[in-house]
Amino acid sequence: MVDKRKLKKEKNTLKFLVLINFIFVALELIMSIITGSQAILMDAIFDSSELIMTIISVRILPLVYKPISENRPYGYSQVETLLIMIKGFMMSVVTIGIITNGISLMLSGGNSIDHSMVAVFEVFSTMLIVFTVVILDSVNKKVNSPMISTEVKGLKIDAVISLGLGFAFLLPVFLNGPIVKNIMPYLDQAVSVVLAMFMLPVPLKTVKSALRDIFLFAPEEDIVEYIKTVSEPILEDNHIDGVVYDIVKTGRKVWISIYFKPKQNYISIENMKKLQGEIKDKIEDKIPDIYIELIPDIN
């Protein structure tokens, strides 16, 4: 059954993100032309890639909500995972591009810019990004969307980069001397390179996590341990042992199969259903979108 209200809320949130990203890109392109800042230009390129992927996310979102079937036992969850992987890859490429381009400019003599204007713009950008992240986090608590979560990660990267740039470009305003004057042409590129290197692990981790989902590997260790920690006491209280877990994560959904050794020839379907529901209710406190089944191992 398609949750139309949840679909509508998530779709509207992604449309809001498209608008925000478009505003960011437009402002950054204008400011990069006015100031000549390579850091702002690279930020605009970074946000442009996010804008493209967000537009694609809006288009494919209805697929994610389609129910599972015999032909598609995991539904369209893999489509969402693939999109997240592509976005993580694009973010990684752009971040590496920022690093290589910044180093290239530094080796060619740097670039003199209006540092005070760039600082004001970056501080303003940081405040706007933080405001957007607060809104998205609030919405995502209700819809639990990996797409929105990925967008939030990208915005947090932007916030850190913008804040770092803002503080860095304020330094020449308050500091004087020959050493400061000598490094000023390289400051724009140096700061963008350092921050890009600092944030590079985030998109790389996104790609790694998406690859695990695509190949139907077990999810991250913390998810597996949480499921076991919640399930095992309930199973032990019901005298069920010899348990083996088969856990798969695709997109936003986690599929949990718990195999157990039956101690007698007959199993109460009603008791199994009750036990399954109890485990599901506990796990859903942290992992909202799950499918769980208890399976007797008769081998």
Secondary structure, 3 states (H helix, E strand, C coil): CCCHHHHHHHHHHHHHHHHHHHHHHHHHHHHHHHHCCHHHHHHHHHHHHHHHHHHHHHHHHHHHCCCCCCCCCCCCHHHHHHHHHHHHHHHHHHHHHHHHHHHHHHHCCCCCCCHHHHHHHHHHHHHHHHHHHHHHHHHHHHHCCHHHHHHHHHHHHHHHHHHHHHHHHHHHHHCCCHHHHHHHHHHHHHHHHHHHHHHCHHHHHHHHHHHHHHCCCCCCHHHHHHHHHHHHHHHHHCCCCCCEEEEEEECCEEEEEEEECCCCCCCCHHHHHHHHHHHHHHHCCCCCCEEEEEEECCC
